[in-house]
Amino acid sequence: MSLGDEPGYPETGHTRTRLPESDPYGGASRRPARSSSRSLVTVVGVVVLLIAAIAFANRGGGDDPSSPKTTGGNGSQPNAAPTAATGTKPVETKSTGGIPTGFAHSEQGAASAAANYAVTLGSTGMFNKDSRHRILSGLYTSTAANDLQGALDTAYSATFLSKLGLDANGNPPQGSTFVSRTVPVGTKAQQYGDSNAKISVWYMGLIGMSGNSSTNPVTTTWKTWTFDLQWADGDWKISADTQTDGPAPVPGDDQAATSDEISKAVEQYGGFTYAR
């Protein structure tokens, strides 16, 4: 739906944006910076599509009618699960490296696992080879992790990282803060069975470089990440995952923060453990 379809929005083709009084990116004009940020998101999208393509190929065929049953009510429209806290502790332990483990063997446990896995896979840890390998081995089935590792090592090349403003080890320049976060908004169980589940996570992503000399300011993206999960070795593991764009809300009229404000917020505000 275009802005012209919204009440009170004339069909001008423009989106209202409030900019800070002082430009947070070293005096560069806003339009070139926005174009550069779009290029950054496009580059990151290459990796996202690579992950989705490889994971999808590993599924090995269509839906198995003998495994998970579709949740929901009448027809093909699933009932929305309540989002109020259930009181069930979502995670009892965390393995080394901050990788979440120990999710309940239930639909709520699968939903909580998917939300937390989206957070981990959307973190800055994916941009460093050693931490990326730990994340893959911790969250994916052994088969999926083995298939992904080499492909992602190639994708997260020094050339790719340099386009994001990072060095070969995924570190930002001195005085700059690289931001990569996934913020789940909600989850939906598309299928659930005792050994398999398909959970979609609607999330907002933050991506960009915060710093006085940055030409790639931190921007937001909206996507839906769907995980095929298997119950293995006492926990939920990812066997395949795909991503689609949106649904994205209409941008608000918020004033953009300065680079320093973004850097401080990233340093001062930690992430969450998510649960249904």
Secondary structure, DSSP 8 states (H G I E B T S, - for coil): --GGGSTT--S-S----B--SS-TTTT--HHHHHHHHHHHHHHHHHHHHHHHHHHHHTT-SS--TTS-EE--SSTT-------S--S----SEE-GGG-EE---SSHHHHHHHHHHHHHHHTSGGGGSHHHHHHHHHHHB-HHHHHHHHHHHHHHT-HHHHHHTT--TTS---TT-EEEEEEEEEEEEEEEE-SSEEEEEEEEEEEEEEESTT-SS--EEEEEEEEEEEEEETTEEEEEEEEEEE---------B---HHHHHHHHHH--------
